[in-house]
Amino acid sequence: QVQLVESGGGLVQAGGSLRLSCAASGRTWSTYAVAWFRQAPGKERESVAAIRWSGGVTYYADSAKGRFTISKDNSKDTVYLQMNKLKPEDTAVYYCAVDSSYRATLEQAIATMRIRNYWGQGTQVTVSS
């Protein structure tokens, strides 16, 4: 089992930047992929970005492409989400999740994470106009 702790959220004006962190602990050696999700008030939880634990392969939702970057610090077992040019519609609680089974694609891993409903504590991101 992998434990996840999100941090780095806060209040920022539109156009600003934030870097979120997802610290993983436990059986990280069994992890296949890590993904960021977000849930805005009154909306379903949606995927934002994902990365294969071994690195190199990434996924971005259309809303994140060109603005967000997911990366991993292997020495700290931490996954980051650098968010630039933030928009009010980015306001949400951001969560990270993991998939411990091999998947053909990150998209399949993301679908599995969503179904399992296993998340970290979440970190609030609020973007003002």
N, C-alpha and C positions, 0 to 999 in steps of 0.2 A: 504494500500500500504506500502511496506517495501522498505526503501532506503538502499543501500549497498555501502560501501567504502572499496576498497582493498588497501593494503599497504604491505610493507616488501620486495618488489622485489629489485633486484640489480644485480651487476656483481660478479660472483664467478667462480673459477676454477673447472674443473671437479673433482669430489670427495668431493667437499665442501657441505655446508648445508645452507639453508635459511628457515626462518619461515614467511609465509605469513599470513596476518590478513584480515578478512572480518568483518567489523563493521556494524551491522544492527541497524536500527532505524525505528520508526514508529510503525505500527501494527504488531509487532513481535509475539504477542500472537496468531495470525491467521496462522502463518507459520508452514508448515508441515515438510519441508526438506530444507537443504542448500547444494549446491554443488559447487565444483570448476571445472572450465573448463579452457582450454588453447587453444590458436591459434598461431601457428607458421607461419612465412611468407610462403605464397603460399599453405597453408594447411587449411583444414576445422577445425572448432572449435570442440574439443573433450573433453569428460568428463574425469576427473582425479580422483575425490573422492567425496563422499557425506555423509551426516550425517542427521539422523532424528533430528528435532529441540528439541525434548524431550530427546535426547541422547540415547545411547546404541546400535543403529543399524547403521552400516557404510557400505559403498561400496567403492571399489577401482578398477580402471581400471588395466588391466594386467600390463601395463607399470609402474604403481605406487606401486604395491604390493611389500612389503618387503623393500621399500625405503621411502615411504610417509606415514604420519599419519595425519588424520583429527581429530580434537577435538573441543570442545566447552566450552567456559567460560560463564556459565549461569549468573554470576553477572554482566558481561559487554555486554551481547548479542553479543559476538564476536566468530567467527569460525576461527580456525587456520588450516594451512596446513604446517606441518613440513616436509621439503624435505631434505633428506640425500642422500649421494652418487650421487650427481647430475651429469648428463651426458650432453654433448653438445646438444643432441636431446631433452633435456628438455627446451631448449631455446624457449620462447614464451611469449605472453602476457597472464597473468592469470586473470581470471574473476571469480566472484562468482555470484550465482543466487539462487532464492528461488522458492518454489512451495507452494502455500497456500491451496491446496486441498488435501484431503486424497488420497493416492495411496496404492495399495496392496504391492508394492515393491519400493525401492529406484530407481531401474532401470526405472520403469514407471515414477517416478517423474523427473528423469534426462531427459528422452525423452520429457516430457512436457516442461521443462525449455528450452531445445534446440529449440523447435518449437516456443515458445513464443518470443524468442529473446529479453528478458529483462535482462540486466546485470548491474553490477557496472561499474566503470570507468576503471578498469583493472590496473594491475601492471606488469611492464616488468621484466622478469627474463632472464638473459643472462649467459650462461655457456660456458666458454672458454676451449679449449683443453689443 
